[in-house]
Amino acid sequence: MAGMLIRTAAEILVVLTLIFGFVKENKFVKVERRAWRFLRRLRRKAHDARERELERELLDARYADEYEPRRRSKPAKTSTAGEKKRKSARDRVA
């Protein structure tokens, strides 16, 4: 008995939703078109932003060697092979 009532209520709700959709179809179509335009605009803006970022990276890469530091002298030796160690004065007794 309760199942039949729930089923009937669901069927009535579906029919009312269909009727409401047919009556308000023009408004729904307008909102749908507006939403699609908005989404297209967002995608276009994202695409343009990616293109600008790529152009900026290419320009930076083109001029990157100008900003790279250049050595004016040879680097200092870091190896200690063959060097004498200094004697410490701590172990000496006066």
C-alpha positions in Angstrom: 0.0 0.0 0.0 2.8 2.5 1.0 4.8 1.4 -2.1 1.9 2.3 -4.4 1.5 5.7 -2.8 5.2 6.5 -3.2 5.2 5.2 -6.8 2.1 7.4 -7.6 3.7 10.4 -6.0 6.9 9.9 -8.0 4.9 9.6 -11.2 3.0 12.8 -10.5 6.2 14.6 -9.7 7.8 13.4 -13.0 4.7 14.6 -15.0 4.7 18.0 -13.2 8.4 18.4 -13.9 7.9 17.7 -17.6 5.0 20.1 -17.8 7.1 22.8 -16.0 10.0 22.1 -18.3 7.8 22.6 -21.4 6.3 25.8 -20.0 9.6 27.3 -19.0 11.6 25.9 -21.9 12.6 29.4 -23.3 14.0 30.5 -20.0 16.0 27.3 -19.6 17.4 27.6 -23.1 18.5 31.2 -22.4 20.2 30.2 -19.2 21.9 27.2 -20.9 23.2 29.4 -23.8 24.5 32.0 -21.3 26.3 29.2 -19.4 27.9 27.9 -22.5 29.0 31.4 -23.5 30.5 31.9 -20.1 32.4 28.5 -20.2 33.7 29.3 -23.7 34.9 32.7 -22.5 36.7 31.1 -19.5 38.4 28.5 -21.8 39.4 31.3 -24.2 40.9 33.3 -21.3 42.8 30.3 -20.0 44.1 29.5 -23.5 45.3 33.1 -24.0 47.0 33.1 -20.6 48.8 29.9 -21.5 49.9 31.4 -24.8 51.2 34.6 -23.1 53.1 32.5 -20.5 54.7 30.5 -23.3 55.7 33.7 -25.2 57.2 35.1 -22.0 59.2 31.9 -21.3 60.5 31.9 -24.9 61.6 35.5 -24.6 63.3 34.8 -21.2 65.1 31.8 -22.8 66.2 33.9 -25.7 67.9 36.4 -23.5 68.9 34.1 -20.6 72.6 33.8 -21.8 73.0 37.6 -21.5 72.3 37.4 -17.7 74.4 34.3 -17.1 77.5 35.3 -14.9 80.8 35.0 -16.7 84.0 34.2 -14.9 86.8 36.8 -15.2 89.5 34.6 -13.7 90.2 30.9 -13.3 88.6 29.2 -10.3 90.8 28.6 -7.2 92.2 25.2 -6.6 90.3 23.1 -4.1 92.5 20.1 -4.0 94.9 19.7 -1.1 97.2 17.1 -2.7 100.8 17.9 -2.3 100.4 20.9 0.1 102.2 21.0 3.4 100.2 21.2 6.6 100.9 24.0 9.0 102.3 22.9 12.3 100.2 23.8 15.3 101.8 25.6 18.2 99.5 24.0 20.8 101.6 20.9 21.3 104.9 22.8 22.0 106.2 23.1 25.4 108.2 26.2 26.4 
